[in-house]
C-alpha cells in the first residue's frame, strides 16, 4: 500500500474503533472498554474483508468528493457563461 494513503487508513481505523467503543464508555468498567478497543482495532487491522471495506469506503468518498468538486466547477463555469 502506498505510504501516502496509509495515514488516511489509520484515521479510518481509529474512527471505526471509536464508534464501536463509544456506547460502552462510562457504562462498562475501564478495563472492559480497553479490551473492546483492542479487539475492535484487531478486527479492522487483521480481517482482510474489513480492511478492504475501509479501503473501498475511502475510495468511494474520494470519488464522490471529486465528482462533487467537478460538478460545482461546471456550475460556476455555466453561471459565468450566462452572465
Number of C-alpha atoms within 10 A of each C-alpha: 5 5 7 8 11 11 10 13 16 13 11 18 21 16 11 17 20 15 12 14 17 13 11 13 13 9 10 11 10 12 9 14 18 14 12 16 20 13 13 19 17 13 16 20 17 10 11 10 12 14 17 13 13 18 16 12 13 16 12 12 12 12 12 12 12 12 12 12 12 12 12 12 12 12 12 11 11 11 10 9 8 6 5
